[in-house]
Structures are given as structure tokens and as C-alpha cells.
Amino acid sequence: MEKSSEDGKEEITIALASDWATDTVESDMIGDLIANKDPDYTIHLGDTYFVGMKEEIRDNFLAKNCSWHRGASGSFAMLGNHEMYSRGISYYRDLLPSMGVYSKEKKKYAGQKASYFCLENDHWRVVSLDTGYNSVGIPLIEYILKPKCDFRKEILTWLKEDVKIDQDKRGIVIMTHHQYCTAFENEEEYLKPAEQLAEIIGKDRPVIWIWGHEHRLTLFGKYSSEKGITAYGRCIGNGGMPIEFKNKIIPERIKDRNLKLYDERVYSKIKNIETGYNGFTMLNIKDNELKLEYFDIKDNLVVSEEWTADNQSGEIKNTELKVDLNDPGIILIK
């Protein structure tokens, strides 16, 4: 468990990237752009390609010339399904001990104690949870009995007894590797984590939910499944893997899932296949105000949104959304 706040600092910045750890030119560029923002914290939302072996962990996060930027106050790594293809061995053994909150006294990162953690101030809590551990099933059989990516019992106990997420009224940002919902063909929806959260905080308390796994930038409005929590979903799985457009949108899900925006811009071609823009996200928290800024690989600010939280009622409110509509590839649904 990691639970941290930045005492005495007026504004906290957190850089987020998911599906970033590809050790490619594009991931190097994203890493440099994040470094230029000089964030307090950096968080990777999972997937070290291709199977999370020690060499891949080393090249992406540990080597002297790696491009993962460690925040001045801390750096964290979440668990995706790709790390679990090698049973998460190098993720737990090699990566987590190098992460965590930065100790000024010891001049080193203190180590990340688990694959889930909480960062907070007086008004907001950023609760990062592990859907990766239960994301890989028995070979071949998993194509029939698909993993649910549900939270382990330890996480649910931690949420209730340590975080006390059901009692605390601060605004909540949930982060996982796997998506709650999608609007695209051939992509899974992982409902079980949303249902487990609803059993703790109820269906109606809204949260911002940021995830990766699907290699896109996509924003949803307020949505809840039949038994799941109410969430404003943000998919930021465009960190490092090539952004392909092979999966087409499912028209009926535009309304059903409350799809608001997606990025269809063409960045380059690989063997005559069009690929989209990689990117990263900056999360800024100042008192009860929270801002999310979505940047692309050219450091263009594609989308920004602002929120406020009421730590007495648990309500969160979207106060502003700005979209760069100069490029018709940014699809805004009204």
C-alpha cells in the first residue's frame, strides 16, 4: 500500500501514461515530453511489452538510458495483463522496489509496496487499483472462459479498512489498467471491478475513472452498467503502442455508453497501415480543483477538462471542457 499527500504544496502535478513501455522511438518521445513537464509524480497504468520479462522491465524503467521519467516526489507502476504473461515476476521483484515515494533524506525512491495505492489531498483521492493480477487465465481456456479482471480480496479489504472509501467524502479518481466500458468492436468490457466498487460506495456516487488497455484516447460522459458504479470514463491507452484504427465504432454504443470524444487523427503509416497519435495525460490538483490535460506526441494540448469536488457531499462537478477542433480527426459527439 502507498498512501501519500504533498504537504504544504499548493498544486500537485501527476503525469499519466498507459501502455507506454514499448522501448520505441515513440515511447522515448513521450517520456521526454513528460520530463519537460517536470511533474511531482509519474504513474504508468500498466503493460510492459511484450510479456514483462526482466529485460523489458530493465530497458523501459531501470536502465540509465531508459526514458521513463520519475517524478520529483514519486513514481508508480500499475499492473497490466502483459506483465502477467510472465506471471508478474519482474514487475514485483525488480520494478516495484525501484518505485514509490521519493525520500529526500535517503535520496532514493522508497519502494512501491503493492500494485495498488492512493494519493490524496484534502479534497481529492487518486485511487489506483489492480485489474492486472486476474487478467490472464489458463492458456487456450481463457478464450472461452474470459478473465474478469476482478479485484483481489486484499484490495477490497484495503479499500474498506485502510482507505475507508465508503466513508470518506472526497472526490474520487479511480485508475485501473482495464476498461470499464468501450464503444469499439472487438474490445472487451470488464464489468466486475465496477460491480465490486458499487458494493462498497454504491451505484450512484460519481467518480472519474481513468484506464488504458485499449490503445486509444477516448472520453465518456456519465455512465453506469446495470450493477456497476457511476463513472466518467477516460481511456488513455495511447502511451506507446501503435494506435490502430482496425476496430470500428459500434454505433448504438455512442448513446448507450455516453461516448463524448475520440481521437481518429492519422499520425503516420506503417507498411501502408494508418496509425494514430500517441500521447499522455497531466493531472493537476489544486485544493478542490482538478484539471486533466491530454497531450499528443507533438506536445499539442488536444483536450482539457476541469472538475471541482465537494468533500462534504462527495459530489464532483465538471466545470469546463476544451477541445482542439482544428483537426477534424478529433471527433466530438454532442
VOSE-401557 format. One record per residue (C-alpha): residue in three letters; z, y, x; residue number from 1. Coordinates in nm, 2 decimals. Layout:
REM VOSE-401557
<atom 'ALA', <Z, Y, X>, NUM>
...
This chain:
REM VOSE-401557
<atom 'MET', <0.00, 0.00, 0.00>, 1>
<atom 'GLU', <-0.08, 0.36, 0.11>, 2>
<atom 'LYS', <0.06, 0.65, -0.08>, 3>
<atom 'SER', <0.02, 0.99, 0.07>, 4>
<atom 'SER', <0.01, 1.36, 0.00>, 5>
<atom 'GLU', <-0.07, 1.66, 0.22>, 6>
<atom 'ASP', <0.25, 1.87, 0.21>, 7>
<atom 'GLY', <0.20, 2.25, 0.24>, 8>
<atom 'LYS', <-0.18, 2.25, 0.24>, 9>
<atom 'GLU', <-0.34, 2.44, -0.04>, 10>
<atom 'GLU', <-0.66, 2.25, -0.06>, 11>
<atom 'ILE', <-0.74, 1.88, 0.03>, 12>
<atom 'THR', <-1.09, 1.76, 0.10>, 13>
<atom 'ILE', <-1.19, 1.39, 0.08>, 14>
<atom 'ALA', <-1.53, 1.26, 0.18>, 15>
<atom 'LEU', <-1.65, 0.95, 0.00>, 16>
<atom 'ALA', <-1.94, 0.72, 0.08>, 17>
<atom 'SER', <-2.02, 0.38, -0.06>, 18>
<atom 'ASP', <-2.25, 0.10, 0.05>, 19>
<atom 'TRP', <-2.28, 0.31, 0.37>, 20>
<atom 'ALA', <-2.21, 0.07, 0.65>, 21>
<atom 'THR', <-2.56, -0.04, 0.74>, 22>
<atom 'ASP', <-2.57, 0.09, 1.10>, 23>
<atom 'THR', <-2.91, 0.25, 1.03>, 24>
<atom 'VAL', <-3.06, 0.59, 1.11>, 25>
<atom 'GLU', <-2.98, 0.69, 0.75>, 26>
<atom 'SER', <-2.61, 0.59, 0.77>, 27>
<atom 'ASP', <-2.59, 0.77, 1.11>, 28>
<atom 'MET', <-2.73, 1.09, 0.94>, 29>
<atom 'ILE', <-2.48, 1.06, 0.65>, 30>
<atom 'GLY', <-2.19, 1.01, 0.90>, 31>
<atom 'ASP', <-2.29, 1.32, 1.09>, 32>
<atom 'LEU', <-2.31, 1.53, 0.77>, 33>
<atom 'ILE', <-1.97, 1.41, 0.66>, 34>
<atom 'ALA', <-1.83, 1.50, 1.01>, 35>
<atom 'ASN', <-1.98, 1.85, 0.97>, 36>
<atom 'LYS', <-1.77, 1.90, 0.65>, 37>
<atom 'ASP', <-1.45, 1.83, 0.85>, 38>
<atom 'PRO', <-1.27, 1.65, 0.57>, 39>
<atom 'ASP', <-0.90, 1.58, 0.56>, 40>
<atom 'TYR', <-0.96, 1.22, 0.45>, 41>
<atom 'THR', <-1.26, 0.99, 0.45>, 42>
<atom 'ILE', <-1.30, 0.68, 0.23>, 43>
<atom 'HIS', <-1.56, 0.41, 0.24>, 44>
<atom 'LEU', <-1.59, 0.25, -0.10>, 45>
<atom 'GLY', <-1.70, -0.09, 0.03>, 46>
<atom 'ASP', <-1.99, -0.30, 0.16>, 47>
<atom 'THR', <-2.03, -0.35, 0.53>, 48>
<atom 'TYR', <-2.37, -0.51, 0.57>, 49>
<atom 'PHE', <-2.47, -0.78, 0.55>, 50>
<atom 'VAL', <-2.17, -1.01, 0.55>, 51>
<atom 'GLY', <-1.89, -0.80, 0.70>, 52>
<atom 'MET', <-1.87, -1.00, 1.03>, 53>
<atom 'LYS', <-1.68, -0.87, 1.32>, 54>
<atom 'GLU', <-1.99, -0.74, 1.49>, 55>
<atom 'GLU', <-2.08, -0.54, 1.18>, 56>
<atom 'ILE', <-1.73, -0.40, 1.14>, 57>
<atom 'ARG', <-1.74, -0.31, 1.51>, 58>
<atom 'ASP', <-2.08, -0.14, 1.51>, 59>
<atom 'ASN', <-2.01, 0.06, 1.19>, 60>
<atom 'PHE', <-1.65, 0.16, 1.23>, 61>
<atom 'LEU', <-1.49, 0.07, 1.56>, 62>
<atom 'ALA', <-1.73, 0.13, 1.84>, 63>
<atom 'LYS', <-1.71, 0.45, 2.04>, 64>
<atom 'ASN', <-2.06, 0.54, 1.93>, 65>
<atom 'CYS', <-2.02, 0.45, 1.57>, 66>
<atom 'SER', <-2.10, 0.72, 1.31>, 67>
<atom 'TRP', <-1.81, 0.66, 1.07>, 68>
<atom 'HIS', <-1.61, 0.99, 1.07>, 69>
<atom 'ARG', <-1.23, 0.96, 1.05>, 70>
<atom 'GLY', <-1.07, 1.24, 0.86>, 71>
<atom 'ALA', <-0.81, 1.46, 1.04>, 72>
<atom 'SER', <-0.53, 1.33, 0.81>, 73>
<atom 'GLY', <-0.65, 0.98, 0.73>, 74>
<atom 'SER', <-0.93, 0.74, 0.68>, 75>
<atom 'PHE', <-0.95, 0.44, 0.45>, 76>
<atom 'ALA', <-1.18, 0.15, 0.37>, 77>
<atom 'MET', <-1.21, -0.03, 0.04>, 78>
<atom 'LEU', <-1.32, -0.39, 0.00>, 79>
<atom 'GLY', <-1.67, -0.47, -0.14>, 80>
<atom 'ASN', <-1.84, -0.80, -0.21>, 81>
<atom 'HIS', <-2.03, -0.81, 0.12>, 82>
<atom 'GLU', <-1.71, -0.81, 0.33>, 83>
<atom 'MET', <-1.61, -1.11, 0.12>, 84>
<atom 'TYR', <-1.92, -1.31, 0.22>, 85>
<atom 'SER', <-1.73, -1.37, 0.54>, 86>
<atom 'ARG', <-1.40, -1.41, 0.35>, 87>
<atom 'GLY', <-1.29, -1.06, 0.44>, 88>
<atom 'ILE', <-1.16, -1.19, 0.78>, 89>
<atom 'SER', <-1.28, -0.90, 0.99>, 90>
<atom 'TYR', <-1.21, -0.64, 0.72>, 91>
<atom 'TYR', <-0.84, -0.74, 0.71>, 92>
<atom 'ARG', <-0.80, -0.84, 1.08>, 93>
<atom 'ASP', <-1.00, -0.57, 1.26>, 94>
<atom 'LEU', <-1.08, -0.28, 1.03>, 95>
<atom 'LEU', <-0.76, -0.21, 0.83>, 96>
<atom 'PRO', <-0.53, -0.18, 1.13>, 97>
<atom 'SER', <-0.75, 0.10, 1.26>, 98>
<atom 'MET', <-0.74, 0.30, 0.94>, 99>
<atom 'GLY', <-0.47, 0.47, 0.73>, 100>
<atom 'VAL', <-0.29, 0.80, 0.76>, 101>
<atom 'TYR', <-0.31, 0.98, 1.09>, 102>
<atom 'SER', <0.02, 1.01, 1.28>, 103>
<atom 'LYS', <0.03, 1.34, 1.47>, 104>
<atom 'GLU', <0.33, 1.21, 1.66>, 105>
<atom 'LYS', <0.17, 0.89, 1.78>, 106>
<atom 'LYS', <-0.18, 1.04, 1.79>, 107>
<atom 'LYS', <-0.33, 0.74, 1.61>, 108>
<atom 'TYR', <-0.41, 0.61, 1.27>, 109>
<atom 'ALA', <-0.11, 0.42, 1.14>, 110>
<atom 'GLY', <-0.30, 0.13, 0.98>, 111>
<atom 'GLN', <-0.40, 0.07, 0.63>, 112>
<atom 'LYS', <-0.16, -0.18, 0.48>, 113>
<atom 'ALA', <-0.37, -0.32, 0.19>, 114>
<atom 'SER', <-0.71, -0.30, 0.03>, 115>
<atom 'TYR', <-0.57, -0.06, -0.24>, 116>
<atom 'PHE', <-0.39, 0.28, -0.20>, 117>
<atom 'CYS', <-0.30, 0.61, -0.37>, 118>
<atom 'LEU', <-0.35, 0.97, -0.25>, 119>
<atom 'GLU', <-0.19, 1.24, -0.46>, 120>
<atom 'ASN', <-0.07, 1.59, -0.51>, 121>
<atom 'ASP', <0.14, 1.74, -0.79>, 122>
<atom 'HIS', <-0.15, 1.73, -1.04>, 123>
<atom 'TRP', <-0.39, 1.46, -0.94>, 124>
<atom 'ARG', <-0.37, 1.10, -0.82>, 125>
<atom 'VAL', <-0.67, 0.92, -0.64>, 126>
<atom 'VAL', <-0.60, 0.55, -0.71>, 127>
<atom 'SER', <-0.83, 0.32, -0.51>, 128>
<atom 'LEU', <-0.84, -0.04, -0.63>, 129>
<atom 'ASP', <-0.98, -0.37, -0.50>, 130>
<atom 'THR', <-1.25, -0.53, -0.71>, 131>
<atom 'GLY', <-1.40, -0.70, -0.40>, 132>
<atom 'TYR', <-1.15, -0.98, -0.35>, 133>
<atom 'ASN', <-1.25, -1.16, -0.67>, 134>
<atom 'SER', <-1.62, -1.07, -0.64>, 135>
<atom 'VAL', <-1.75, -1.38, -0.47>, 136>
<atom 'GLY', <-1.74, -1.72, -0.64>, 137>
<atom 'ILE', <-1.83, -2.08, -0.54>, 138>
<atom 'PRO', <-2.18, -2.09, -0.39>, 139>
<atom 'LEU', <-2.45, -2.16, -0.65>, 140>
<atom 'ILE', <-2.20, -2.20, -0.93>, 141>
<atom 'GLU', <-2.14, -1.82, -0.92>, 142>
<atom 'TYR', <-2.49, -1.77, -1.06>, 143>
<atom 'ILE', <-2.37, -1.95, -1.38>, 144>
<atom 'LEU', <-2.00, -1.85, -1.38>, 145>
<atom 'LYS', <-2.03, -1.50, -1.25>, 146>
<atom 'PRO', <-1.72, -1.34, -1.09>, 147>
<atom 'LYS', <-1.54, -1.09, -1.30>, 148>
<atom 'CYS', <-1.42, -0.87, -1.01>, 149>
<atom 'ASP', <-1.08, -0.85, -1.17>, 150>
<atom 'PHE', <-0.77, -0.71, -1.01>, 151>
<atom 'ARG', <-0.52, -0.95, -0.85>, 152>
<atom 'LYS', <-0.18, -0.97, -0.99>, 153>
<atom 'GLU', <-0.03, -0.79, -0.69>, 154>
<atom 'ILE', <-0.24, -0.48, -0.77>, 155>
<atom 'LEU', <-0.13, -0.48, -1.13>, 156>
<atom 'THR', <0.23, -0.51, -1.03>, 157>
<atom 'TRP', <0.18, -0.23, -0.78>, 158>
<atom 'LEU', <0.03, 0.00, -1.04>, 159>
<atom 'LYS', <0.32, -0.06, -1.28>, 160>
<atom 'GLU', <0.62, -0.07, -1.04>, 161>
<atom 'ASP', <0.52, 0.15, -0.75>, 162>
<atom 'VAL', <0.26, 0.39, -0.88>, 163>
<atom 'LYS', <0.41, 0.38, -1.23>, 164>
<atom 'ILE', <0.06, 0.48, -1.35>, 165>
<atom 'ASP', <0.16, 0.43, -1.72>, 166>
<atom 'GLN', <0.45, 0.68, -1.70>, 167>
<atom 'ASP', <0.31, 0.95, -1.47>, 168>
<atom 'LYS', <0.10, 1.22, -1.65>, 169>
<atom 'ARG', <-0.10, 1.35, -1.36>, 170>
<atom 'GLY', <-0.48, 1.34, -1.37>, 171>
<atom 'ILE', <-0.63, 1.01, -1.25>, 172>
<atom 'VAL', <-0.93, 0.94, -1.04>, 173>
<atom 'ILE', <-0.99, 0.56, -1.02>, 174>
<atom 'MET', <-1.21, 0.43, -0.73>, 175>
<atom 'THR', <-1.35, 0.08, -0.70>, 176>
<atom 'HIS', <-1.65, -0.08, -0.54>, 177>
<atom 'HIS', <-1.79, -0.24, -0.85>, 178>
<atom 'GLN', <-1.92, -0.05, -1.15>, 179>
<atom 'TYR', <-1.76, -0.03, -1.50>, 180>
<atom 'CYS', <-2.10, 0.03, -1.67>, 181>
<atom 'THR', <-2.47, 0.07, -1.58>, 182>
<atom 'ALA', <-2.78, 0.19, -1.75>, 183>
<atom 'PHE', <-3.03, -0.01, -1.54>, 184>
<atom 'GLU', <-3.19, -0.36, -1.56>, 185>
<atom 'ASN', <-3.07, -0.65, -1.35>, 186>
<atom 'GLU', <-2.73, -0.48, -1.28>, 187>
<atom 'GLU', <-2.40, -0.62, -1.39>, 188>
<atom 'GLU', <-2.12, -0.46, -1.59>, 189>
<atom 'TYR', <-1.77, -0.55, -1.47>, 190>
<atom 'LEU', <-1.55, -0.50, -1.78>, 191>
<atom 'LYS', <-1.24, -0.70, -1.68>, 192>
<atom 'PRO', <-1.09, -0.43, -1.45>, 193>
<atom 'ALA', <-1.13, -0.17, -1.72>, 194>
<atom 'GLU', <-0.96, -0.40, -1.97>, 195>
<atom 'GLN', <-0.67, -0.47, -1.72>, 196>
<atom 'LEU', <-0.63, -0.09, -1.68>, 197>
<atom 'ALA', <-0.63, -0.04, -2.05>, 198>
<atom 'GLU', <-0.34, -0.29, -2.09>, 199>
<atom 'ILE', <-0.14, -0.06, -1.86>, 200>
<atom 'ILE', <-0.24, 0.30, -1.96>, 201>
<atom 'GLY', <-0.41, 0.24, -2.29>, 202>
<atom 'LYS', <-0.77, 0.28, -2.40>, 203>
<atom 'ASP', <-0.76, 0.65, -2.48>, 204>
<atom 'ARG', <-0.63, 0.82, -2.17>, 205>
<atom 'PRO', <-0.94, 0.95, -1.99>, 206>
<atom 'VAL', <-0.99, 0.90, -1.62>, 207>
<atom 'ILE', <-1.27, 0.99, -1.37>, 208>
<atom 'TRP', <-1.39, 0.66, -1.23>, 209>
<atom 'ILE', <-1.60, 0.66, -0.90>, 210>
<atom 'TRP', <-1.77, 0.34, -0.79>, 211>
<atom 'GLY', <-2.05, 0.21, -0.57>, 212>
<atom 'HIS', <-2.22, -0.13, -0.55>, 213>
<atom 'GLU', <-2.53, -0.02, -0.74>, 214>
<atom 'HIS', <-2.74, 0.17, -0.49>, 215>
<atom 'ARG', <-2.79, 0.49, -0.69>, 216>
<atom 'LEU', <-2.64, 0.83, -0.78>, 217>
<atom 'THR', <-2.56, 0.82, -1.15>, 218>
<atom 'LEU', <-2.32, 1.02, -1.37>, 219>
<atom 'PHE', <-2.20, 0.91, -1.71>, 220>
<atom 'GLY', <-2.02, 1.11, -1.98>, 221>
<atom 'LYS', <-1.71, 0.98, -2.16>, 222>
<atom 'TYR', <-1.74, 0.60, -2.22>, 223>
<atom 'SER', <-1.53, 0.31, -2.31>, 224>
<atom 'SER', <-1.61, -0.06, -2.37>, 225>
<atom 'GLU', <-1.46, -0.25, -2.66>, 226>
<atom 'LYS', <-1.14, -0.33, -2.47>, 227>
<atom 'GLY', <-1.16, -0.10, -2.17>, 228>
<atom 'ILE', <-1.03, 0.24, -2.07>, 229>
<atom 'THR', <-1.20, 0.57, -2.14>, 230>
<atom 'ALA', <-1.37, 0.69, -1.83>, 231>
<atom 'TYR', <-1.62, 0.94, -1.69>, 232>
<atom 'GLY', <-1.82, 0.71, -1.45>, 233>
<atom 'ARG', <-1.98, 0.83, -1.13>, 234>
<atom 'CYS', <-2.19, 0.58, -0.93>, 235>
<atom 'ILE', <-2.22, 0.69, -0.56>, 236>
<atom 'GLY', <-2.37, 0.37, -0.41>, 237>
<atom 'ASN', <-2.63, 0.57, -0.23>, 238>
<atom 'GLY', <-2.45, 0.59, 0.10>, 239>
<atom 'GLY', <-2.66, 0.38, 0.34>, 240>
<atom 'MET', <-2.87, 0.11, 0.18>, 241>
<atom 'PRO', <-3.23, 0.19, 0.09>, 242>
<atom 'ILE', <-3.25, 0.34, -0.26>, 243>
<atom 'GLU', <-3.50, 0.13, -0.45>, 244>
<atom 'PHE', <-3.64, 0.20, -0.80>, 245>
<atom 'LYS', <-3.73, -0.15, -0.90>, 246>
<atom 'ASN', <-3.46, -0.17, -1.17>, 247>
<atom 'LYS', <-3.58, 0.04, -1.46>, 248>
<atom 'ILE', <-3.35, 0.22, -1.71>, 249>
<atom 'ILE', <-3.25, 0.04, -2.03>, 250>
<atom 'PRO', <-3.34, 0.30, -2.30>, 251>
<atom 'GLU', <-3.07, 0.20, -2.55>, 252>
<atom 'ARG', <-2.80, 0.24, -2.28>, 253>
<atom 'ILE', <-2.88, 0.61, -2.24>, 254>
<atom 'LYS', <-2.68, 0.67, -2.56>, 255>
<atom 'ASP', <-2.46, 0.36, -2.56>, 256>
<atom 'ARG', <-2.32, 0.42, -2.21>, 257>
<atom 'ASN', <-2.35, 0.80, -2.24>, 258>
<atom 'LEU', <-2.58, 0.84, -1.94>, 259>
<atom 'LYS', <-2.59, 1.21, -1.82>, 260>
<atom 'LEU', <-2.77, 1.22, -1.49>, 261>
<atom 'TYR', <-2.95, 1.01, -1.24>, 262>
<atom 'ASP', <-3.15, 1.07, -0.92>, 263>
<atom 'GLU', <-3.51, 0.95, -0.91>, 264>
<atom 'ARG', <-3.63, 1.16, -0.62>, 265>
<atom 'VAL', <-3.85, 0.99, -0.37>, 266>
<atom 'TYR', <-3.74, 1.04, -0.01>, 267>
<atom 'SER', <-3.97, 0.81, 0.18>, 268>
<atom 'LYS', <-4.18, 0.49, 0.17>, 269>
<atom 'ILE', <-4.11, 0.16, 0.35>, 270>
<atom 'LYS', <-4.41, -0.07, 0.35>, 271>
<atom 'ASN', <-4.56, 0.12, 0.06>, 272>
<atom 'ILE', <-4.23, 0.09, -0.14>, 273>
<atom 'GLU', <-4.08, 0.42, -0.25>, 274>
<atom 'THR', <-3.72, 0.48, -0.17>, 275>
<atom 'GLY', <-3.47, 0.74, -0.28>, 276>
<atom 'TYR', <-3.22, 0.98, -0.13>, 277>
<atom 'ASN', <-2.91, 0.85, 0.04>, 278>
<atom 'GLY', <-2.60, 1.07, 0.00>, 279>
<atom 'PHE', <-2.23, 1.12, 0.00>, 280>
<atom 'THR', <-1.96, 1.30, -0.21>, 281>
<atom 'MET', <-1.70, 1.56, -0.13>, 282>
<atom 'LEU', <-1.38, 1.55, -0.35>, 283>
<atom 'ASN', <-1.18, 1.87, -0.32>, 284>
<atom 'ILE', <-0.84, 1.91, -0.48>, 285>
<atom 'LYS', <-0.65, 2.24, -0.51>, 286>
<atom 'ASP', <-0.34, 2.24, -0.73>, 287>
<atom 'ASN', <-0.46, 2.12, -1.07>, 288>
<atom 'GLU', <-0.83, 2.19, -0.99>, 289>
<atom 'LEU', <-1.06, 1.91, -0.88>, 290>
<atom 'LYS', <-1.42, 1.96, -0.76>, 291>
<atom 'LEU', <-1.68, 1.69, -0.69>, 292>
<atom 'GLU', <-1.98, 1.78, -0.49>, 293>
<atom 'TYR', <-2.27, 1.53, -0.44>, 294>
<atom 'PHE', <-2.48, 1.59, -0.13>, 295>
<atom 'ASP', <-2.80, 1.42, -0.03>, 296>
<atom 'ILE', <-2.92, 1.31, 0.32>, 297>
<atom 'LYS', <-3.08, 1.66, 0.37>, 298>
<atom 'ASP', <-2.74, 1.81, 0.30>, 299>
<atom 'ASN', <-2.86, 1.96, -0.03>, 300>
<atom 'LEU', <-2.60, 2.00, -0.29>, 301>
<atom 'VAL', <-2.75, 1.81, -0.58>, 302>
<atom 'VAL', <-2.47, 1.82, -0.83>, 303>
<atom 'SER', <-2.13, 1.97, -0.85>, 304>
<atom 'GLU', <-1.86, 1.95, -1.12>, 305>
<atom 'GLU', <-1.52, 2.09, -1.17>, 306>
<atom 'TRP', <-1.22, 1.95, -1.35>, 307>
<atom 'THR', <-0.86, 2.05, -1.44>, 308>
<atom 'ALA', <-0.56, 1.83, -1.50>, 309>
<atom 'ASP', <-0.25, 1.88, -1.72>, 310>
<atom 'ASN', <0.04, 1.69, -1.56>, 311>
<atom 'GLN', <0.24, 1.72, -1.87>, 312>
<atom 'SER', <0.00, 1.56, -2.11>, 313>
<atom 'GLY', <-0.22, 1.35, -1.88>, 314>
<atom 'GLU', <-0.53, 1.53, -2.01>, 315>
<atom 'ILE', <-0.83, 1.61, -1.78>, 316>
<atom 'LYS', <-1.10, 1.86, -1.87>, 317>
<atom 'ASN', <-1.45, 1.91, -1.73>, 318>
<atom 'THR', <-1.49, 2.28, -1.69>, 319>
<atom 'GLU', <-1.82, 2.31, -1.51>, 320>
<atom 'LEU', <-2.13, 2.10, -1.42>, 321>
<atom 'LYS', <-2.41, 2.24, -1.20>, 322>
<atom 'VAL', <-2.73, 2.06, -1.13>, 323>
<atom 'ASP', <-3.01, 2.14, -0.89>, 324>
<atom 'LEU', <-3.31, 2.11, -1.12>, 325>
<atom 'ASN', <-3.56, 2.25, -0.87>, 326>
<atom 'ASP', <-3.68, 1.89, -0.82>, 327>
<atom 'PRO', <-3.79, 1.71, -1.13>, 328>
<atom 'GLY', <-3.66, 1.38, -0.98>, 329>
<atom 'ILE', <-3.31, 1.49, -1.08>, 330>
<atom 'ILE', <-3.30, 1.35, -1.44>, 331>
<atom 'LEU', <-3.05, 1.54, -1.66>, 332>
<atom 'ILE', <-3.00, 1.40, -2.00>, 333>
<atom 'LYS', <-2.88, 1.65, -2.27>, 334>
